[in-house]
Structures are given as structure tokens and as C-alpha cells.
């Protein structure tokens, strides 16, 4: 009957919740005064896109930029400096806290949790901090904060302090160098990472930082030679133009009055345009002055190369001419022969068997070769910098045993024109989203099925279909792109679009706009739909480097540039001497799979960065822009934030209903409770929690009453027992009692009360407190002296002298009075002494009753007959 009754209540509750859900949402949104107090989105009730966004908006307006979403931390970009939020004092506060999770949400909580996960295990597990979000959401800044935190808290050892400080400095200085060479100002972000990086902070057995290493992914090298409208080149070029001294300008051939085609929007000033900071970081990393000079000369040569133009030849059989003075400056800065530079850019070599044929390039082909030269130099220089940084701060293998990894990758991108770069970037974000879904959401629901629960799955966007479209086998966008490259034929965008439509039309994640004139395809990503133009995609995937360019750079008199391409010709040839095609998507896919293996072998911690508005304006929150990046992750994550095991759930909520049935009935009841939770998880759990708290409060009150009653009774029993024991011991043999019970708790208790000093000596004993409370100590014959002043003396004297006379055997007289109350003027001037042949009882009545015929206080002492 109880089970049926519970089912009826469950059905009624289910209907009531369905009817009131919309009303609950309205009530929640109306209560704006308290929205900013929700520091965890799992506490939002109910969890919907509207309530989550409204809560985040309220916290952002209150200048609170971090919020928990179950196991994930949500970070809102303030678009303005908040120095006090990341100070050293704040770091130490979170690091030294017994329970950092009880503090306000902060990126340092995630960092500290990962650090303690390494410390608190018998076999420490490697940790990964995955920082995700769209471009401009604040991922780079978050990664900086994490590195600064570990460089601060994980280097506190006093041993080898010089080595520790050196490692800490190099770990931190790797950031400005890589950002200067790998970040740029884009439409969405003034400091956008144009490459992905995974930084491993290496820890020894004592969990102290002993080194670090960096793995990079897919540098957007095309930005060197091409910048989209309203975007800029890499930061380092602007740093050189704005921060170089007069001497350096002459050395680098960068006069102020010269304009550079590859340096758009040079008038725009950013915080990142600081050459001095980059130079200081390079010095701390160990890059000497000679190497720095070579690096900046090469970069200056690339800027001059961008100003090289080509004029068509007067005859078809002749090559194009190089215009302007920049060709000479380029050859000088790159330390290559001018004639070979011109030949490399304007003439290509065709191989027919064992013979080679020279063919002049068209004007457009010359431009492609010029851009290719710039891209290959910059990419190799960037890789050399990463290798140098790793060598300068990476610890030896025996020195470190665990690591904490920081993953900072390019955010999801959707521009007006998207090509292969955006496809690879968004593919990486799809892989990370799948990792997030598999780790947090999918695994939770599969566990419900394993436990045999009747669970209606919460719908979340599983992006496996999109990944199959991009990387799947046998047919996918990547496989078809690679096949086109292997065919070694002229690229045809329209033909490739037809092939995509033929091979992949069954996949629901791809579509085409029939009204568009430009060949393209549209992919439905987890965050948004993105349209990719096909024109130029195959060429970018091939990423061909003409052998003439490699040959030219190998002849450079610059030792650094020469070393970058010393083995270039060997790597570009296969076993039979033929050109080996290693496409961009193949390299990127392999490197990303390697990264995912590392992530799956570690304990991940996710931080989702959110860009509150598209214009990067401080303290401006536009819900429409943020919604698409929240709905697919945060809402589902919040609904799973309260996940607990079956046993924990039954133990937690079993007291809610008073059930006297057997275990089967209890289990059935918990199943019914779970079916209620299936409707609207957070709403039902809130109701159960409230009911549980009321029950616990009632039970706690009952327990307190019983415990206090028990304590009172026990205290009364102990008091009575003490009084009886003292009286019995004193009447039997006081002296034996004092000797035998010297180590018991009673003498100690008496001494602590300070009423009398208990010693078996013949000298007088001083009684210092009033009222006396206890009688004099036992001894065959003792003298007790009472010493007091003022009114206290009178009262003490009265308490001592008002002793009833029994059978006339004992009598005390004073010269002040015989009976009654003595005058204050007649108070005694010295000590009052009582000479006793036998000791009185040790304990007197502490709570006398108001009766005339009952002696009280010290008058209750019974004196034995002499």
C-alpha cells in the first residue's frame, strides 16, 4: 500500500512540475536582485538556456567573472585589466586554503585542484587543464594565469633556489616570445593565438616545478603573406617597427617613412606591441645577442620581400622582372645572392625523366612563389624558437616524473570567408568537444544504463557525425582533399564540390547553398554552421615548396637561416627519389590524435571561456552572441552537476519518507524518486533537498533534546556520587582516603575549584575565596586562618563563626560580638583562628534551602565528639 501511495504521489508531483515549469522560469528571472549570488549554475532552478544566461549576465554586471557549472569553470572575459584578481596574495590564499572549493569561483581553484590531485595520490596521475572557447573569449590570458600560478606555488623549495628561479623565469618568459611570434590581431580578438600549444609543466617527486616543454600545432603561416581585411600580421613585425632604436632601424633597413604591404594597420597601437618585453624574454631564455640579431634581420627581410612586385616580361619566353629596391634589401638581409633570388621567384624547374627544363613563371605564379618563400622561412623560424625554448627549460627525464598540461588552442572561428585554416581550427574544437562530451556527459548517462536504471536520456549534441564528415573513413572531407592532392592535377573547385556532394550527401552535417555562385560547402559544427569556400583549398592542403626555394636558402650566408634548411631536400623526397606528398590536413590530423591520446591518459579539468560581446567592449553582455556557445555545453553540464551514485542517492534521500517496510520496498521507493528526478533534475532535487533538510532538522532537534537530558542526568548522578563518596571516606578514615585517592579525579577537581588547599601538613592553611564552599582539610590537628578585607571579611567571618553548638562540646567566642551581626566598625583587625582537634567534613551543601530549622553552608559541618 505504501508503494502504491508513493506512485500516486509521484504522478501528482510529475503533473504539478510540468504545469509549473514555465512559471518557475518566470519567477526565477524576475528575482534579479539575487541572480548574481548563484556561484554554481547547478544551483539555478530550473536549468534552461534563459536562466543560465540571465544568471551569467547578472554576475557579469556585478563584476563577477567566474562561475562554476558542475565540474566546469565558466570564465567571462571582462575586456579590461583586473589586477587585484590575480595578485600574489590571492594565489597564496587559494594555495594555502584547506578547502579552496569553498572560496569564490576562480581559475586558481581549478589550478589548485589539479595540483593537489598530483600531490594527494600514491601513484600521482598526470593532469590536463583544457581551456576552450571561441576566439576572443580569453583563453590566452587564462593560460597565462595558470602558468603564473604554478610558477609561484610549485617553486617554494629553498633548495637550489637559483635553479628554481631560473626555471620559473624561463617558463614565464616562454609566453611573451611565443605570443609575439604566434599571435595576431584578428576581427574577433586583438591577441588571437594563430597556433595551438600544449605546455607540460614538469614536476619532480616532491611536486616541485623542475622544467617545462611546449608542443605546437598548425601555425597559421599564411598570415605572413596574407592578412584578411581589418586584420594584422603577427605581433613581432609591429614590435620591430615601433620599438626599434635608430641604430636597429639602420641595421634592419626599416626606415620610418617606408610602408610595407605585409604590415597593414601599423598605426593601430596594442598592448602587445612591446619589443622590449620580447627581447628581455629572449635574453632570459638564453638567446644570445648574435642569434637575436639574426632573427630580427630575417624578419626584416620578410617585410622587404613583401614589397617585391613583378612586372610581366616583354617576351613570353622571358621571365618576369622584379620591381623596386626591396629585392636588393631582401637579398642583403637574407644573405642570399640577388640573381639566384630573382631566378628562384620567376623561373621554375620541370623534370622530365633525368632531364630538367626551365620554364618562366607567370606574374601570378611569381607572387605565389614569393609568398611561399616567406611562409616557409617564418614557419621554420618559429619551429626553431619552440625547439630552443624547450631545450632551455625542459628537465632531464630522470628529474621529473609527472606533469600538469595546459592546452591553449585556437577558438572556434566563423568569418565571412573561411578556408582550410578555419576548417582545421574548427576540427580541433570538434575533437575537444567530443572529449568533453565523452568525459562528462556521455559517460554519466552510460553509467545510468549500466546500473539498470530506467533513464530517459537528456539530449545533448553528440558531434560524432560531424567528426565522421571531416575525418572519417573511407570517405570524408579530409580523405577527398588528400586524394585530390595525390592525383597531381590542376585544382578545380567546382569539380571538387560535385565530388563532395556525391560522396558525402548522406551525412546530415554537410549542406550546400544552391544559390551561391562560389563553390563551397557548409558544415554544421557543435557551435554553429560554417560555410567554407573551396577555391584554393587544395593548393593550401598540398602546401608545395618548390625545390628552388630550398636550394636558395641552403646557400644563405646567414648561419641560422642556412641551418633551418640544411636537410630540407632529404625530407621532401621519398625512398625512390620522388616527391613525397605530406598534406597539411594529414600532418594536423596526426598531431591532433597524438594530443588526444595524451588528454585521455590524464585527468582533465575544463575551463570554458565566454566572449560576452563581439566588439570586445568592457562589461557589456549580449546574450544573443553568447547563447550558442553555452547551450550545447553548460546547460547539459549543469544538469549533470549533481550526479551521485545509486547507493549515495538512496542513503541521502531515504529519510525523506518514513518507511517501515523491508529493503525491497525501500529500493522501489528510491526508483520512484529517481523517475521523478528524470523529469526535471534540478527542480526535483531541490524539492527533495528541502524536504530532507526539514526532516534532518526535526531529527537533529530530537537528538539534541535526548542528549541534553542524558547529560543532565549523568551530571547529577556524578555530583551525588561525589558527595556520597566524600562524606563516607571522611567519616571512615579521612587520612587513608587522602592517601589512597591522591591520584583520583576528586582531589584534582577540588584543587581546580580553589576553595581550599588540601595538604596533610601541620602549618595553617589559607582559605582565599568567598564563599568558602568547602570545609578545611583533614588533619589530626590543624590551624585554619581566614584572611579577608572589607565587607568580604565580615561575611567570611560570619560564615566561619556561625557554627551551631552541639551538646556544649565546642564553642567559639570573639571579642566583637556574641550573637547577631557585628558592626562594620567593630570588624576584626587580624586573622581569626579556629583550633580543631579533629577535621570537619570536606564537603558542604552548595545549594541550601531557605528553612529556619536547617543549617546551611559551613553550619552543616558535623563535628565528631572528641
Secondary structure, 3 states (H helix, E strand, C coil): CHHHHHHHHHHHHHHHHHHHHHHHHHHHHHCHHHHHHCCEHHHCCCCCHHHHHHHHHHHHHCCCCEEEECCEEEEECCCCCCHHHHCHHHHHHHHHCCCHHHCCCCHHHHHHHHHHHHHCCCCCCCEEEEEECCCCCCHHHHHHHHHHHHHHHCCCCCCCHHHHHHHHHHHHHHHHHHHHHHEECCCCCCCEECCEEEEEEEECCCCCEEEEEEEEECCCHHHHCCCCCCCCCEHHHHHHHHHCCHHHHHHHCCCCCCCCCCCCCCCCCCCCCCHHHHHHHHHHCCCCHHHHHHHHHHHHHHHHHHCCEEECCCCCCCCCEEECCHHHHHHHHHCCCHHHHHHHHHEEEEEECCEEEEEECCHHHHHHHHHHHHHHHHHHHHHHHHHHHHHHHCCCCCCCCEEEEEEECCCCCCCCCCCHHHHHHHHHHHHHHHHHHHHHHHHHHHHHHHCCCCCCCCCCCCCHHHHHHHHCCCCCHHHHHHHHHHCCCCCCHHHHHHHHHHHHCCCCCEECCCCCCCCEEEEECCCCEEEEECCCHHHHHHCCCCHHHHHHHHCCCCHHHHHHCCCHHHHCECCCCCECCCCHHHHHHHHHHHHHHHHHCCEEEEEEEECCCCCCCCCCCCHHHHHHHHHHHHHHHHHCCCCCCHHHHHHHHHHHCCCCCCHHHHHHHHHHHHHHHCCCHHHHHHHHHHHHHHHHHHHHHHHHHHHHHHHHHHHHHHHHHHHHHHHHHHHHHHHHHHHHCCCCHHHHHHHHHCCCCCCCCCCCEEECCCCCCECCCCCCCEEEEECCCHHHHHHHHHHHHCCCCCCCCCCCCCCCCCCCCCCCCCCCCCCEEEEECCCCCCECCCCCCCCCCCCCHHHHCCCCCC
